[in-house]
Amino acid sequence: MKAISFIKNNAMAMVAGAAIVVFSAFKIVDEPKQSTRILAFNATTNQYEEVANYDPNNCDPGTQICSYKTEAESGSAPGRVPTQIPLDQLDNYLHLMDENGLPNKQYNFSN
């Protein structure tokens, strides 16, 4: 009888505890894993553009760094890097990116 009485008196606390455990497990499973993104310089548009299949062999002689890599999520909010960055706005995102590729090169998007 004491066990049944204990369960009745603490049922809400047990349900709340179970809910916390379940929702915490969902948060762990749902956490998106960010992969490295590559933005390469496109001389035609004079901006850096995200490329899906980056190949350093496509870096041609030019006047800009071929590409940057970032772990930041896509977007224009603080801490994010957009999929296209005009050259005159590049400085706004350099703190979120690392040089990737050869200096003084540009990416050949025709390949």
Long-range contacts (C-beta under 8 A, 24 or more apart in sequence): 34-71, 34-72, 34-73, 35-71, 36-69, 36-70, 36-71, 37-69, 37-70, 37-71, 37-72, 37-74, 37-81, 38-67, 38-68, 38-69, 38-100, 39-67, 39-68, 39-69, 39-70, 39-81, 39-83, 39-85, 39-97, 40-66, 40-67, 40-101, 40-106, 40-107, 40-109, 41-65, 41-66, 41-67, 41-87, 41-105, 41-106, 41-107, 42-106, 42-107, 42-109, 43-106, 44-109, 45-84, 46-86, 46-87, 47-84, 47-85, 47-86, 47-87, 48-84, 48-85, 48-87, 48-90, 49-83, 49-84, 49-85, 49-109, 50-74, 50-83, 50-84, 51-107, 51-109, 54-100, 54-107, 55-111, 56-101, 56-102, 58-107, 58-108, 58-109, 58-111, 59-101, 59-102, 59-105, 59-106, 59-107, 59-108, 60-105, 60-106, 60-107, 60-108, 61-104, 61-105, 61-106, 62-104, 62-105, 62-106, 63-104, 63-106, 64-104, 64-105, 64-106, 65-99, 65-101, 65-102, 65-103, 65-104, 65-105, 66-100, 66-101, 66-102, 66-103, 66-105, 66-106, 66-107, 67-100, 67-101, 67-107, 68-94, 68-97, 68-98, 68-99, 68-100, 69-97, 69-98, 69-100, 70-96, 70-97, 70-98, 72-96, 72-97
